């Protein structure tokens, strides 16, 4: 396929991204139009042609190659890169290094660069792949297994009554933390977390889909699988992660279409195949992100773990935005919200609810979506004490305020103003709070 590429500098060329026409053929991409400025076109393949690692489980997607060629073309035009140059880039959270070399012009027919100008030449950019060898599939560290067992107890207790499990996703009554588990040593947690989704009521599934869409718009949540795979490979879990990928597709097909009529009843057309397909795809991405992260959660940085796991756990959190204790904001932020709630009193809490319900500006609701995304993916939530309270609306609003305080530097002055304006006439303390450093 051919896609025009644009950025702030408005490239004049296109990138042709070509699927290999046979199962054994690799994908590749090349530029069309650099010749107009007196330089050869650039070409890159999806898999390495150099080095000892053939990249059987690692390659550039068509999108990756387009972005790579787009970036390299500017340097090529400026003379910053020339034939014979080598350079490297890191990928997958720094776990993978790719070393590139710019070779002399190649045979356009051999490179299948059929769309370039007849008089143009084409320069292949070949590369080698460098990463740590695959690790051995070992048990979790003792501390990680202890934490996993406590987490399994907590998740299992929160499930409640479930419908019959889809085939292959039955829950064990006793967890087995063996590294030979179907999805690695964290299999009991993977299958239990999956049950939060396949066992959800239609309104709960719709809530988690909406949460995922909020997060996707804010953070591009679903482009993490390559990083998960690189981490899993280092721990000997790549086979388990691949099996999980395959099984997620089967799981989604087993339960989502049957729920579509109820999930989409009030928000779409359950008879529209495109809307059903969209729902299926969103749930698949939710499970890929969440279950993939859970399978390697003992190896993930805390920030990444919170970002990937929170929005599914919030399925059982009622109207709260807080998936669990790990997602609470700092003590200082929570204390500031406590003081604000105490200052406005019971009457002020009622006013907040009224103002929120009456808000009509699209920008207000857009910012609310961004704040909810932060609540579900970062340590930015609020509880009215050490445990969740009974007033879900108050807790939700307190969490939105805590998210704005926690991530104040992420939000523009205009976004803060959009959030605060509906309350200005009746709760002036809110603007004062959010403009005071914590």
C-alpha positions in Angstrom: 0.0 0.0 0.0 1.1 3.6 -0.4 0.6 6.2 2.3 1.6 9.9 2.2 3.6 10.9 5.3 3.3 14.3 6.9 4.7 16.0 9.9 5.3 19.6 10.9 7.7 20.0 7.9 5.3 18.6 5.4 7.2 16.0 3.4 6.8 16.1 -0.3 7.5 12.3 -0.8 5.4 9.2 -0.2 6.3 5.9 1.3 5.3 2.7 -0.5 4.8 0.0 2.2 4.7 -3.5 0.5 3.4 -6.7 2.0 5.5 -9.8 1.0 3.4 -11.7 -1.6 4.3 -15.1 -0.2 4.4 -16.4 3.4 8.2 -16.6 3.3 8.6 -13.2 1.7 9.4 -10.2 3.9 7.6 -6.9 3.9 9.5 -3.8 2.8 9.0 -0.1 2.2 10.7 2.6 0.1 10.3 6.3 -0.6 8.8 7.8 -3.8 9.8 11.4 -4.5 13.2 12.0 -3.0 14.7 11.8 -6.5 13.0 15.1 -7.3 15.5 16.8 -5.0 18.5 15.1 -6.6 19.0 12.2 -4.1 18.3 8.5 -4.3 15.2 7.0 -2.9 15.5 5.0 0.4 14.5 1.4 1.0 14.2 -0.7 4.1 13.1 -4.3 4.9 11.0 -5.5 7.8 13.6 -8.1 9.0 17.3 -8.0 9.4 19.6 -8.8 6.5 22.8 -8.4 8.6 24.0 -9.9 11.9 23.5 -13.2 13.7 19.9 -12.7 14.9 17.4 -13.5 12.0 14.6 -11.7 13.9 12.2 -14.7 13.7 10.1 -13.1 16.4 11.0 -9.4 15.8 10.3 -7.2 12.8 9.3 -3.7 11.8 5.7 -3.3 10.9 4.7 -1.4 7.8 3.9 1.6 10.0 7.3 1.3 11.7 9.1 1.3 8.4 7.2 4.3 7.2 8.1 6.3 10.3 11.7 5.2 10.0 12.0 6.3 6.4 10.2 9.5 7.0 12.7 10.5 9.7 15.7 9.3 7.8 14.6 11.1 4.6 15.0 14.5 6.3 18.5 13.6 7.4 19.3 12.2 3.9 18.1 15.5 2.2 20.1 17.6 4.6 23.3 15.6 4.0 23.4 14.4 7.6 23.3 10.8 6.4 25.3 9.5 3.4 26.1 6.2 1.8 28.4 4.2 4.1 27.0 5.7 7.3 26.0 3.5 10.2 23.7 4.4 13.1 21.6 2.7 15.7 18.2 3.1 17.4 16.8 1.4 20.5 13.3 -0.1 20.8 11.1 -1.9 23.2 12.0 0.1 26.3 15.7 0.0 25.5 15.8 -3.9 25.3 16.4 -4.0 21.6 19.1 -2.2 19.5 19.0 -2.1 15.7 22.2 -1.1 13.9 21.6 0.3 10.4 24.0 0.8 7.5 23.3 2.8 4.4 24.5 0.7 1.4 25.4 1.9 -2.1 22.5 2.1 -4.6 21.0 -1.3 -5.4 19.2 -3.0 -8.3 15.7 -1.5 -8.4 14.2 -4.7 -9.8 15.8 -6.9 -7.2 14.5 -4.5 -4.5 11.1 -4.5 -6.2 11.0 -0.7 -6.0 8.8 -0.5 -9.1 7.0 2.7 -8.3 10.0 5.0 -8.3 10.8 7.3 -11.3 12.4 5.5 -14.2 15.6 7.4 -13.9 15.8 7.2 -10.0 18.2 5.1 -8.0 17.4 3.4 -4.7 19.6 3.0 -1.7 18.9 0.1 0.7 19.2 0.7 4.4 20.0 -2.7 5.8 20.2 -3.6 9.5 21.1 -6.0 12.2 19.2 -6.9 15.4 20.9 -6.9 18.8 19.3 -8.1 22.1 20.0 -10.3 25.1 19.6 -14.0 24.5 16.3 -15.6 25.4 16.3 -16.3 29.2 15.4 -19.5 31.0 11.8 -19.9 32.2 12.3 -19.8 35.9 9.9 -19.5 38.9 9.2 -16.0 40.2 11.4 -14.6 42.9 10.1 -15.5 46.3 8.9 -11.9 47.1 7.2 -11.7 43.7 5.4 -15.0 44.3 4.3 -13.9 47.8 2.9 -10.7 46.3 1.2 -12.6 43.5 -0.5 -15.0 45.9 -1.8 -12.0 47.9 -3.0 -10.4 44.7 -4.7 -13.6 43.6 -6.6 -13.8 46.9 -7.8 -10.2 46.5 -8.8 -10.6 42.8 -10.6 -13.9 43.5 -12.5 -12.3 46.4 -13.7 -9.5 44.1 -15.1 -11.6 41.4 -18.5 -12.6 42.8 -20.8 -14.8 40.9 -19.7 -15.7 37.4 -21.4 -17.3 34.4 -19.8 -20.5 33.1 -16.2 -19.9 31.9 -15.4 -20.0 28.2 -13.6 -23.2 27.3 -9.9 -23.1 28.4 -10.5 -20.2 30.8 -11.8 -22.1 33.8 -10.5 -20.8 37.2 -8.5 -23.0 39.4 -9.5 -23.3 43.1 -5.9 -23.4 44.1 -3.2 -21.4 42.3 -0.2 -23.1 40.7 2.7 -20.7 40.4 4.9 -23.1 38.3 6.8 -21.6 35.4 5.3 -24.4 33.3 1.9 -22.9 33.7 0.0 -22.3 30.4 0.8 -18.6 30.4 3.9 -18.8 32.6 4.3 -18.6 36.4 1.6 -15.9 36.7 -1.1 -18.0 35.0 -3.5 -17.9 38.0 -3.5 -14.1 37.9 -3.9 -14.0 34.1 -7.0 -16.2 34.1 -8.5 -14.5 37.1 -8.1 -11.1 35.6 -9.6 -12.3 32.3 -12.7 -13.4 34.3 -13.2 -9.7 35.3 -13.9 -9.1 31.6 -15.6 -12.3 30.3 -17.6 -12.4 33.6 -18.7 -8.7 33.4 -22.3 -7.7 33.1 -23.1 -5.8 29.9 -23.1 -2.4 31.7 -19.7 -3.3 33.3 -18.2 -4.3 30.0 -19.4 -1.1 28.4 -17.9 0.9 31.3 -14.5 -0.8 30.8 -14.7 -0.2 27.0 -15.4 3.5 27.6 -12.5 3.7 30.0 -10.2 2.0 27.5 -11.3 4.5 24.8 -10.5 7.4 27.2 -7.1 5.9 27.9 -6.5 5.2 24.2 -7.2 8.8 23.3 -4.8 10.0 26.0 -2.0 7.5 25.9 -2.2 5.2 22.9 -2.5 2.3 25.3 -2.4 -0.6 23.0 1.0 -0.3 21.3 2.9 -2.1 24.0 2.9 -5.7 22.9 6.4 -5.6 21.3 7.8 -4.3 24.7 5.9 -7.1 26.5 7.4 -9.7 24.1 10.9 -8.3 24.6 10.6 -8.5 28.4 9.0 -12.0 28.2 11.8 -13.2 26.0 14.4 -12.2 28.5 12.6 -14.2 31.2 11.9 -17.3 29.0 8.2 -16.5 28.8 8.0 -15.7 25.1 6.2 -18.9 24.2 3.7 -18.4 26.9 3.0 -14.9 25.8 2.5 -16.0 22.2 0.1 -18.7 23.3 -1.8 -16.0 25.3 -2.0 -13.9 22.1 -3.6 -16.7 20.2 -6.0 -17.6 23.1 -7.2 -14.1 23.6 -8.5 -14.0 20.0 -10.5 -17.2 20.7 -11.8 -15.9 24.1 -13.1 -12.6 22.6 -14.8 -14.5 19.8 -16.4 -16.8 22.4 -18.2 -14.2 24.5 -18.3 -10.7 23.0 -20.6 -11.2 20.0 -23.2 -12.8 22.3 -23.1 -9.7 24.6 -23.2 -7.2 21.8 -27.0 -6.7 21.7 -27.0 -5.7 25.4 -23.8 -3.8 25.4 -24.7 -1.7 22.4 -28.4 -1.4 23.1 -28.3 2.2 24.4 -25.1 3.4 22.7 -25.2 2.0 19.2 -26.8 -0.4 16.8 -26.3 -4.1 17.8 -27.5 -5.1 14.3 -24.7 -3.2 12.6 -21.9 -5.7 11.9 -19.3 -2.9 11.8 -20.3 -1.8 15.4 -20.1 -5.3 16.6 -16.7 -5.8 15.0 -15.5 -2.6 16.6 -16.6 -3.8 20.0 -14.9 -7.1 19.5 -11.6 -5.4 18.5 -11.7 -3.0 21.5 -12.2 -5.9 23.9 -9.4 -7.8 22.2 -7.1 -4.8 22.7 -8.2 -4.5 26.3 -7.3 -8.1 27.0 -4.0 -7.9 25.0 -2.9 -5.0 27.1 -4.1 -6.2 30.5 -3.4 -9.9 30.3 -0.1 -9.3 28.6 1.0 -7.0 31.3 -0.2 -9.4 34.0 1.8 -12.3 32.6 5.0 -10.3 33.2 3.9 -7.9 35.9 6.7 -9.1 38.2 9.1 -7.8 35.6 7.4 -4.5 34.8 8.3 -1.1 36.3 5.6 0.0 38.7 4.5 2.9 36.4 3.9 0.5 33.5 2.1 -2.0 35.7 -0.3 0.7 36.9 -0.9 2.0 33.4 -1.8 -1.4 32.0 -3.8 -3.1 34.7 -6.0 -0.4 36.3 -8.8 0.1 33.9 -10.0 -3.6 34.0 -9.8 -3.7 37.8 -12.0 -0.6 37.9 -14.8 -2.8 36.5 -15.7 -3.7 40.0 -15.0 -0.3 41.6 -18.5 1.0 41.0 -18.6 4.7 40.3 -15.1 5.2 41.7 -12.2 6.0 39.4 -9.7 4.2 41.6 -8.8 0.6 40.7 -7.1 -0.1 44.0 -4.7 1.2 46.7 -1.7 1.2 44.3 -3.5 3.8 42.2 -3.9 6.4 45.1 -2.2 9.7 44.8 0.6 10.8 47.1 -0.2 11.6 50.8 0.3 15.3 50.1 -2.2 15.4 47.2 -4.8 13.3 49.1 -4.4 15.6 52.2 -5.0 18.7 50.0 -8.2 17.1 48.6 -9.3 16.1 52.1 -8.9 19.8 53.2 -10.8 21.0 50.2 -13.7 18.6 50.8 -13.8 19.6 54.5 -13.7 23.3 53.6 -16.7 23.1 51.3 -18.7 20.9 53.6 -21.8 18.9 52.9 -23.6 21.7 51.1 -20.5 22.2 48.8 -20.5 18.5 48.0 -24.1 18.8 46.8 -23.2 21.9 44.7 -20.3 20.0 43.1 -22.7 17.3 42.0 -25.2 19.8 40.6 -22.5 21.8 38.7 -21.0 18.6 37.3 -24.4 17.3 36.0 -25.2 20.7 34.5 -21.9 21.2 32.7 -22.5 21.5 28.9 -19.2 22.5 27.4 -17.5 19.9 25.3 -14.1 20.9 26.5 -15.1 20.2 30.1 -16.1 16.7 29.3 -13.0 16.2 27.2 -10.8 17.1 30.2 -12.9 14.9 32.5 -12.0 12.0 30.1 -8.3 12.8 30.3 -8.5 13.0 34.1 -10.3 9.7 34.3 -7.6 8.1 32.1 -5.0 9.3 34.7 -7.0 7.9 37.6 -7.1 4.5 35.9 -3.5 4.4 34.8 -1.4 6.3 37.4 -1.1 6.8 41.1 -3.5 9.8 41.1 -6.7 8.7 42.8 -8.4 9.7 46.1 -10.3 7.9 48.8 -12.0 9.7 51.7 -9.9 7.8 54.1 -7.9 4.5 54.2 -10.7 2.6 52.4 -13.1 3.4 49.6 -16.1 5.4 50.8 -19.8 4.9 50.2 -20.3 8.1 48.2 -19.2 7.1 44.7 -19.9 10.5 43.2 -17.8 12.3 45.8 -15.0 9.8 45.5 -15.0 10.2 41.7 -14.8 13.9 41.9 -12.1 13.9 44.5 -10.1 11.6 42.3 -10.5 13.9 39.3 -9.2 16.8 41.5 -6.3 14.6 42.7 -5.4 13.7 39.2 -5.3 17.4 38.2 -3.1 18.1 41.2 -0.8 15.1 40.5 -0.4 15.8 36.8 -0.8 19.6 36.8 2.2 20.0 34.4 0.5 17.8 31.8 -2.5 20.1 31.5 -2.5 23.5 29.9 -4.0 26.6 31.5 -6.9 26.4 29.1 -7.6 22.8 30.1 -7.5 23.7 33.8 -9.8 26.6 33.1 -12.3 24.3 31.3 -12.3 21.9 34.3 -12.8 24.7 36.9 -15.2 27.1 35.1 -18.4 25.2 35.8 -17.7 25.5 39.6 -16.4 29.1 39.7 -19.6 30.9 40.7 -20.3 28.5 43.7 -17.1 26.7 44.7 -14.3 29.3 44.2 -12.1 27.2 46.5 -11.5 24.7 43.6 -9.7 27.2 41.4 -7.6 28.3 44.3 -6.7 24.7 45.2 -5.6 23.8 41.7 -3.5 26.9 41.3 -1.7 26.3 44.6 1.5 24.1 44.5 1.2 20.9 46.6 
